[in-house]
Amino acid sequence: MDEEVLSDKTDLSEQVEEYGDVDVTDAKPDRKGRYFLFGRMKSQNVGVQEKDSDPEIHYRITSPKFQYEMNHNHVGKCIIINNKNFDERTGMTARKGTDRDAAELLNSFKKLGFEVFIYNDLTCEKMIWLLKKVSEEDHSNHSCVACILLSHGDEGQIYGIDGVMPIKSLTSLFRGDICTSLVGKPKLFFIQACQGSEFDDGIQTDSGPANDTTEIDAKQKIPVEADFLFAYSTVPGYYSWRNPGRGSWFIQALCSILNEFGKKLEIMQILTRVNHMVATNFESWSDDPRFCQKKQIPCVVSMLTKELYFK
């Protein structure tokens, strides 16, 4: 299996210059016809958050009893599957901009203490083989595990470079009855892919701008599906947008929030801010009005049983 870890010194500015600000979707190009979808951010300062004068404003009252134990020898592994080039029989186009996403994710998760591995252009079989291998490792000295899937997709499905497969075929490998060394520990999945072929037109609002102001008991039974978190780039049924020069909207926002608040906020607070950034700072543009001013909102599905802090 080919394995490649991107260099921290990747020159990302060249990609922006080469591809410009053209936004595309992570779905089959023939689903709605082949259109050039141009995108722009509503603000040129995407990713820049105003810092509150009071540092305590980012914290809330917590109880150690309801927090995951993050004091193991290692935070954990972060596996990034970066699928860019697809077999022409799949009907999928190359995902320009995904290397930018992978590089930004590498930096962000390394800052959180993860050991990050990037795997490029995997078939469905190799995706299963890779994550099965990771799930069979001994994670006793790890606090959690993270897996990031960058690919084309459809509702409940993800593409290898040779075809499509259910996302659950990958995530189920880490169930408590299969991956016992991660029982009671967070299993985090971040999925950048389309979940359908609908566009979100958005809607005008009358409101103004927002104010800127463990250890598991051996006798205890827990569900095998517990302690999972799934962060999808979009809600079921909808397209997910990606800019060939800057990367996908969801990953841009995720890395921006992690870089600023990753060691301050709880994971659900982090992902709520990601939702807000994607919802408010990004909007598509096209000469064709049918594809103009489209929006996107990520979707978080949590089976976590405790609060998760990376500090």
N, C-alpha and C positions, 0 to 999 in steps of 0.2 A: 504493500500500500504506500502510495506517495504521501509524504507528510511534509508540510511546510509551515514554519512559524515566521510570520512577517517581522521584519526589522523595525525596531523602535524609530529608526531614522528615515522611514519611508517618506518621500517627498510628496505629500498629498496635494499641494497647491497645483502641481502639474495636471492632476486629474480635473480639477475645477476649471482650469484654463482650457483643457482639451474638450471637455464635454459641455461646458457652459451650464445653463440653468434649465435644461430640458428635463421634465419629470416624466417618469414612466411607471407602469404598474407591474407587480409581480404576478402576472397571470398570462394565460394564452393570448397572443396578439389577435387571434381571429374571433375572440369572444364578442367583441363589440366593433370589430373592424380595425384596420391598422390606421391609427391616428397618431399624429405627433402631439403629445400633450406637454405643453409648456407650463412651467411652474415658477412660482416666486414665493418668497416668504413675506409675510405682511410687515415684518420688522427686520431691519438690517442687523439688529442686535440679538438674533436668535441665540439662545443659550446663555445670555447674560442676565443674571438675576440680581435684583436689588438686595443688598445686604442690610439687614435690620441693624439698628444701632445697638440693640440689646442682644448679646450673643445667646442669652437663655431663651429667646423667642423661638428657637428651632427645637427646643426640647419639651418633653411633657413628662408628667409623673408616671413612673413605671415601677413594676414590681419584679424583682429578679426571678420570682417563682414562675412568671409567665414570659420569660425570655429564653430563647434558645442558648444553650451553652456554646460559646464561641471561643473558648480558651484551649482548644486542642493544639497540638504541635503545629498543625497546618490549617489554614482556612479551608482549603479544598482545591479540587481541580475544576478548571473552567474549560469545557470543550466547545470550540467554535467550528461548526461545519459550514463552510463557505462555498456554496454552489453557484458558479458563474456561467460556465459554458455547458450547454446541453446538447444531447444527441438530436439531430434534426428531425428524427422520427417522433420526438415528443411534441413538436410544434412550438417549443419554447425558445425565445430569443435570449441572447447573452445578457446577463444582469450587470450592465455597466454601473459602476459606483459601489458594488458590493465589497470590493477590496478596500475602499475607503472605510466602510462600515467595520470590516474585520480589524483594520489597523486601529481605529478609534476604540473598539471594544477591547482589544489587546491592552492598550494603555490604561483604560478605565478599570478593568478587572485586576490588572497587576497592582494598581494603586490600592485596591481593597485587600490585597494579600493573596489573591488566587494564583495558582500555577496554571498558566494559560497555554493551551495547545490549539493551533489552527490547522484544519484539514480542508484541503481544497478539492472541489469537483469530485464528489463521491457518488457512486451508484447506490441504488437502494440497498443492495446486498451489503456493500461496504459500510453504509451508515449503520445498519443493524449490527454488523460484525464489530464495528468500533465501539458502539455504546454498550453492547453485550460484554465486551472485554473490559470496559471501564466499570460496569456494574458488578463484575466478578472480582474486582480488586478489593483489597482490604482497606477500608476507609476508617478504620478504628481511630487513627490519629488525625482525622479530618473533621472539621466542624460542619461541612456541608458540601454540596456539589452543584455546579452550574453547567447548563448546556444551552448553547445558542445556535439556532438553526436559521441560516440565511439562504433563502431559496424561493422559487416559485411555489405557489400553493393553490389550494381550493379549500372549501369548508371541511375541516377535519383531516385534511391531507397535506402532504409535503412532497416535493419533487426531489428525487435523486437525479443525477444527470441523464439517467436512462429511462425514467418513468416515475410514476406516482405511487405513494404508499400512505397508509393511515399514520397520522402522527402518534397515535396510541401504540403502534408497533414499536416505537422508540421509547416513549415515556414509561410504558409498562415494565420495561426491563429493570426499573429502579423501585418497583413496589416492595413493600416491607417483607413480603414472603419470598422474594427473589434476591434482593440486595440487603442482606441482613446487617451488614456493617454500617448501613446508613439508616437503620431503624431509629425513629425519633429525631432525625436530623433533617434540615431543610434540603429539598431537592428542587432547584430552580430552573425553569425552562423559559427562555426568551425566544419568541418565534416571529421572525420577519418574513412574512409571506402573505399573499392574498388569501382571503377566505370566501371568495365568491366574485360575482361580476356586477354588483350594484355600486352606484356612485352615491355618495352622501352630499346632497345639495346644500346642507346647512340651512340655518334659518336666522332671520334677524331677531334681535332681542331688544326690549325696551330698557333693560338695566344698564347702568353706567359701568365704568371700569371698576375692577375689584379694588378694595382698600389696600394700600401698600403698608399700611400700618403693620444538655440534660441526661440528665441521666434517667433511663427508663427502668422502672421497677420490673424485675424479672417475672413477677407474677401478674403484672398488668398487661391486659390485652389492648392493642390499639388497632384501628383499621389499617389494612394493607395499603389503602389509597391515601392515608394521612400524610401530612407534612410536604405536600407538593404545592408549588406555585407555578402557574402558567401566565406569562405576560405576552399576549398576542399584539401584533402591530395594529390590528383592526378587528372590528366585531364580526361575528359570523355573517356571511353573505356579501361582504363588501370587498372592494379593491383596497390594496395597500400601495401607497405611493413611494417612489424611489427616484432620487435625482442622480443622474449619471455622474455628475461632477462632485456633488456634496454628500452623496449617500442617501439612505432612506430617511424619511421624516422621523419615524419611530426611533431608529438607532441614534440619529443626531440628538434627539431630545433625551434619550436614555443616558447617553454618555455625558451630555452636558450636566444633567442633574446629578449623576453619580460623581462626577468630578468635583462638584461643589458641595454636595450634601451627603455623599456616600457613607461617611463615617460619623454623621451627625443625626440623621433621621432614621426612623424605622422603615422597613422595606415598603410597607403599604403607603406611607407618607411619600416616599420617593416616587413610587409609581403613580400616585395621584398627581404629583407635580409634573410627571412626564405626560400624563393624560392632558393636563391643562396646557402644557406647552404645545403639544401636537394640535390640540383643538383650537388654540388661539393664534399661534404664530405661523401656521402653514396654510396655504390655499393654492389650488392649481389655477393655471391660466392657459387659455387656448383661443386661437382665432375662431374656432368653432364654438358657438355659445353652449352647445350641448355638453361640452367638456370644460367649461370655464367656471372658475370659482367653486371647485369641489373641495370638500373637507374630509377629515379623517379623525377617528377617535380610537385609541387603543382599547384593549379589553383585558382585564385582569381577573383570573379565576384562581382563588386561593383555597387550599385545604390545609394551610398552615395552622398549627395548634398553639403557637406561641408567637411573641413578637420577635422580629429578627433585626439585630443591629450588627453592623460590621466593625464597630469600634473595639 
